[in-house]
Amino acid sequence: MGRTKILPYVLLIVVLGGLGAWRLFQSGKPPDPALAATPAAKPPAGVKIAQVWRESIDEDLLAVGTLLADESVVLRPEVAGRIEAIRFTEGARVRAGEPLFELNAAENRAMLAQMEAQQLLDRQNFERVKEMRQKNLASAQQYDEVLAKLKYSNASVERERIRLEKMIIRAPFSGVLGLRQVAVGDYVTEGQALVNLEALNPIKLDFKLPEKYAASIRTGLPLTVGVEAYPGRAFAGVVYALDPRLDEATRTLKVRARLPNDPLLLRPGMFAKIRMGLKGTRDALFVPEQSLLLKGSGAFVYKVYDDRAALTAVTAGVRRKGSVEVIAGLAAGDWVVTDGQTKLRDGDRVIVSESGRPKP
């Protein structure tokens, strides 16, 4: 092959080798800062803001308690005897004074008749001696003796009448009877339990509150009660009594409320879930609801100062229409973004729209 034919190939190899060496040199050399692209600065974002405000709110207080009868008693005989009659049906309503149990009173009636006979005799003797005394035919001692005997007979008759009355056990107040524990023919002793009687309308509610509420709770406060027997239903009541003494062991205040119970749906012993509002119990900070951002399990707002937005973690409390309580993370007077926060990043500059800025 001639020299003129080889020369073009040699030149091509030299050019390619030089190009490769130049690329290898460039790959190990740092880039020229002058040639680096400079990104454009992010323009300020237009936002609306609102100021954090403070106000006194009613605290929604939750508690648990127990329902109690307005009046409750276990009927017990004051004297021993055999049950002769039962005048009621278990679970029935009764009125005050209605007879419920009758004990055998034959012996008591006989004893009363005997005492009344003695009373009659003593009264007649007294009248005779009294007449003789007026005529000075009887001494003062004789008069005093027959008078004392008459008084004794009167007291004996009254005692037997009371004993006879006790053989009939009556309802001390109007209410609903429970399940009796005795039957006709049973011999009962003094103080033996016979049946329970409960006054259920109205019904009472007892519950306890921590010491910190002692200054806020008062009589007349309304409350609502829920019980498991009627899910989803609320029963209204009113606080009517406070224990003047706190429990020293638990530092709690015992509170008693009263609830109307006309259909007798509520029963003593039920477990009650209580909700009540304590008027103006505490001061709280609020922000507009739209300023709150939920990210993961946390809540955030963009706080604005020096024309920059700072993403700030907050602790949210109660929610109301159009606003939400902030328990931690902000102070009264702080400014937060209410519109335009979706396009913000932490530290971004902002331009506040005057139409959205509330007057301080």
KEFIBA-736874 format. One line per field, with one value per residue (C-alpha): x, y, z; residue number from 1; residue in three letters. Coordinates in steps of 0.25 Angstrom, whole numbers. Layout:
BEGIN
c1 = [X/...]
c2 = [Y/...]
c3 = [Z/...]
rofi = [NUM/...]
tortor = [Ala/...]
This chain:
BEGIN
c1 = [0/5/9/-2/-12/-7/-7/-22/-23/-11/-18/-31/-25/-17/-30/-38/-27/-26/-41/-41/-30/-37/-50/-42/-35/-49/-55/-45/-46/-56/-67/-65/-73/-75/-82/-91/-106/-111/-126/-136/-140/-154/-163/-171/-184/-197/-205/-216/-213/-221/-217/-217/-228/-231/-245/-252/-259/-268/-261/-268/-266/-268/-270/-276/-286/-297/-312/-319/-334/-339/-343/-340/-343/-343/-356/-354/-364/-362/-368/-367/-379/-385/-389/-403/-405/-397/-405/-397/-391/-376/-371/-384/-385/-391/-396/-391/-399/-404/-403/-393/-391/-401/-395/-404/-409/-419/-411/-409/-424/-427/-417/-423/-437/-431/-424/-437/-445/-435/-435/-450/-450/-439/-447/-459/-451/-445/-459/-464/-452/-452/-467/-464/-452/-460/-469/-457/-461/-447/-433/-423/-415/-427/-429/-415/-414/-427/-422/-408/-415/-424/-412/-405/-417/-417/-403/-404/-416/-408/-396/-404/-411/-397/-393/-405/-402/-388/-394/-398/-386/-389/-382/-375/-375/-380/-371/-368/-367/-356/-356/-361/-352/-363/-376/-390/-388/-373/-370/-361/-353/-351/-342/-343/-343/-356/-356/-350/-357/-351/-356/-351/-357/-349/-336/-323/-309/-296/-282/-269/-260/-245/-242/-238/-253/-258/-258/-266/-277/-289/-304/-313/-303/-310/-304/-307/-306/-305/-307/-303/-318/-322/-310/-311/-321/-318/-325/-325/-323/-318/-308/-315/-305/-290/-283/-276/-265/-255/-250/-236/-231/-235/-236/-250/-263/-276/-287/-302/-311/-326/-333/-347/-351/-366/-366/-357/-347/-335/-333/-324/-310/-309/-295/-296/-287/-288/-286/-287/-282/-275/-278/-266/-256/-243/-236/-232/-225/-232/-228/-237/-240/-234/-221/-218/-210/-211/-198/-197/-201/-197/-204/-197/-199/-190/-187/-183/-172/-162/-170/-166/-174/-170/-176/-179/-184/-196/-205/-220/-231/-246/-252/-263/-270/-260/-249/-240/-233/-218/-213/-198/-189/-194/-196/-207/-205/-197/-201/-204/-206/-221/-220/-209/-202/-202/-192/-183/-170/-163/-156/-162/-164/-179/-187/-199/-212/-218/-232/-229/-222/-231/-229/-221]
c2 = [0/14/25/34/24/21/36/39/27/32/46/40/32/44/52/42/40/54/55/44/50/63/57/49/62/69/58/60/75/83/90/105/113/123/113/107/110/120/117/128/133/128/140/143/135/143/139/143/143/144/147/137/141/138/135/129/116/106/93/81/72/57/48/35/32/24/25/25/25/38/30/16/7/-8/-10/-17/-21/-14/-26/-41/-49/-58/-52/-53/-46/-39/-28/-25/-30/-30/-19/-11/4/7/20/25/19/6/-7/-16/-27/-32/-40/-48/-39/-47/-47/-32/-30/-38/-30/-17/-22/-25/-12/-4/-12/-8/6/7/2/12/23/20/19/32/39/33/38/51/53/49/58/70/66/64/50/45/48/55/42/34/44/44/28/27/38/31/17/24/30/17/10/21/19/4/5/14/5/-7/1/5/-10/-14/-3/-9/-22/-15/-11/1/8/20/27/26/17/4/-9/-19/-34/-39/-48/-55/-62/-63/-72/-68/-64/-51/-45/-30/-24/-35/-31/-32/-24/-12/1/11/25/26/39/48/39/43/43/43/45/51/62/65/76/86/87/91/106/104/94/99/96/98/94/85/72/60/46/33/19/6/1/12/15/28/34/45/49/63/66/78/78/81/78/78/71/82/73/67/53/54/41/44/59/58/66/58/64/60/63/60/55/54/39/39/27/20/16/19/10/11/5/8/13/27/34/49/61/75/89/98/112/121/111/114/123/117/121/120/120/119/105/107/110/96/86/71/64/50/49/64/77/89/104/114/125/138/148/156/154/139/127/117/103/101/89/91/83/85/84/86/89/99/104/111/111/101/102/102/97/98/104/118/130/141/151/142/143/130/127/124/124/120/111/99/106/109/103/105/119/124/139/143/155/158/161/173/168/156/163/165/178/176]
c3 = [0/-3/7/2/5/19/23/25/35/43/44/48/60/65/65/72/83/85/87/97/105/106/111/122/126/127/135/147/146/155/148/146/155/145/136/146/145/155/159/160/174/179/179/192/193/195/208/217/232/245/259/271/281/295/301/313/310/316/319/315/327/327/339/344/355/361/361/374/378/383/395/399/410/414/422/435/447/460/467/465/460/450/436/434/421/410/403/391/378/376/367/369/372/385/392/406/417/409/418/413/423/435/446/455/465/473/486/485/483/495/503/499/503/517/518/514/524/535/530/531/545/549/543/551/564/561/559/572/580/573/577/592/592/588/600/609/611/605/608/599/599/594/583/578/578/569/560/558/555/545/538/538/532/521/518/517/508/499/499/495/484/478/479/471/461/459/455/442/433/424/413/419/405/391/382/376/384/381/383/397/405/413/411/418/431/433/447/447/457/460/450/440/425/418/405/399/395/385/381/367/362/362/363/369/363/372/365/369/363/365/375/363/360/374/371/358/362/368/370/358/347/337/332/323/327/318/323/316/316/306/297/289/299/308/321/326/341/350/361/375/386/389/400/408/411/401/402/408/402/388/388/381/383/384/376/376/364/362/349/345/343/340/331/342/331/341/352/365/363/349/344/338/329/332/323/328/324/334/330/327/334/327/317/304/291/278/263/251/247/233/238/244/236/239/235/240/254/257/255/250/246/238/248/241/246/239/226/227/229/240/241/255/263/271/281/277/287/286/273/271/258/250/261/268/282/282/295/292/281/280/289/289/278/269/254/246/231/228/213/203/213/203/194/206/211/224/224/211/210/209/205/213/207/214/211/220/231/243/250/263]
rofi = [1/2/3/4/5/6/7/8/9/10/11/12/13/14/15/16/17/18/19/20/21/22/23/24/25/26/27/28/29/30/31/32/33/34/35/36/37/38/39/40/41/42/43/44/45/46/47/48/49/50/51/52/53/54/55/56/57/58/59/60/61/62/63/64/65/66/67/68/69/70/71/72/73/74/75/76/77/78/79/80/81/82/83/84/85/86/87/88/89/90/91/92/93/94/95/96/97/98/99/100/101/102/103/104/105/106/107/108/109/110/111/112/113/114/115/116/117/118/119/120/121/122/123/124/125/126/127/128/129/130/131/132/133/134/135/136/137/138/139/140/141/142/143/144/145/146/147/148/149/150/151/152/153/154/155/156/157/158/159/160/161/162/163/164/165/166/167/168/169/170/171/172/173/174/175/176/177/178/179/180/181/182/183/184/185/186/187/188/189/190/191/192/193/194/195/196/197/198/199/200/201/202/203/204/205/206/207/208/209/210/211/212/213/214/215/216/217/218/219/220/221/222/223/224/225/226/227/228/229/230/231/232/233/234/235/236/237/238/239/240/241/242/243/244/245/246/247/248/249/250/251/252/253/254/255/256/257/258/259/260/261/262/263/264/265/266/267/268/269/270/271/272/273/274/275/276/277/278/279/280/281/282/283/284/285/286/287/288/289/290/291/292/293/294/295/296/297/298/299/300/301/302/303/304/305/306/307/308/309/310/311/312/313/314/315/316/317/318/319/320/321/322/323/324/325/326/327/328/329/330/331/332/333/334/335/336/337/338/339/340/341/342/343/344/345/346/347/348/349/350/351/352/353/354/355/356/357/358/359/360]
tortor = [Met/Gly/Arg/Thr/Lys/Ile/Leu/Pro/Tyr/Val/Leu/Leu/Ile/Val/Val/Leu/Gly/Gly/Leu/Gly/Ala/Trp/Arg/Leu/Phe/Gln/Ser/Gly/Lys/Pro/Pro/Asp/Pro/Ala/Leu/Ala/Ala/Thr/Pro/Ala/Ala/Lys/Pro/Pro/Ala/Gly/Val/Lys/Ile/Ala/Gln/Val/Trp/Arg/Glu/Ser/Ile/Asp/Glu/Asp/Leu/Leu/Ala/Val/Gly/Thr/Leu/Leu/Ala/Asp/Glu/Ser/Val/Val/Leu/Arg/Pro/Glu/Val/Ala/Gly/Arg/Ile/Glu/Ala/Ile/Arg/Phe/Thr/Glu/Gly/Ala/Arg/Val/Arg/Ala/Gly/Glu/Pro/Leu/Phe/Glu/Leu/Asn/Ala/Ala/Glu/Asn/Arg/Ala/Met/Leu/Ala/Gln/Met/Glu/Ala/Gln/Gln/Leu/Leu/Asp/Arg/Gln/Asn/Phe/Glu/Arg/Val/Lys/Glu/Met/Arg/Gln/Lys/Asn/Leu/Ala/Ser/Ala/Gln/Gln/Tyr/Asp/Glu/Val/Leu/Ala/Lys/Leu/Lys/Tyr/Ser/Asn/Ala/Ser/Val/Glu/Arg/Glu/Arg/Ile/Arg/Leu/Glu/Lys/Met/Ile/Ile/Arg/Ala/Pro/Phe/Ser/Gly/Val/Leu/Gly/Leu/Arg/Gln/Val/Ala/Val/Gly/Asp/Tyr/Val/Thr/Glu/Gly/Gln/Ala/Leu/Val/Asn/Leu/Glu/Ala/Leu/Asn/Pro/Ile/Lys/Leu/Asp/Phe/Lys/Leu/Pro/Glu/Lys/Tyr/Ala/Ala/Ser/Ile/Arg/Thr/Gly/Leu/Pro/Leu/Thr/Val/Gly/Val/Glu/Ala/Tyr/Pro/Gly/Arg/Ala/Phe/Ala/Gly/Val/Val/Tyr/Ala/Leu/Asp/Pro/Arg/Leu/Asp/Glu/Ala/Thr/Arg/Thr/Leu/Lys/Val/Arg/Ala/Arg/Leu/Pro/Asn/Asp/Pro/Leu/Leu/Leu/Arg/Pro/Gly/Met/Phe/Ala/Lys/Ile/Arg/Met/Gly/Leu/Lys/Gly/Thr/Arg/Asp/Ala/Leu/Phe/Val/Pro/Glu/Gln/Ser/Leu/Leu/Leu/Lys/Gly/Ser/Gly/Ala/Phe/Val/Tyr/Lys/Val/Tyr/Asp/Asp/Arg/Ala/Ala/Leu/Thr/Ala/Val/Thr/Ala/Gly/Val/Arg/Arg/Lys/Gly/Ser/Val/Glu/Val/Ile/Ala/Gly/Leu/Ala/Ala/Gly/Asp/Trp/Val/Val/Thr/Asp/Gly/Gln/Thr/Lys/Leu/Arg/Asp/Gly/Asp/Arg/Val/Ile/Val/Ser/Glu/Ser/Gly/Arg/Pro/Lys/Pro]
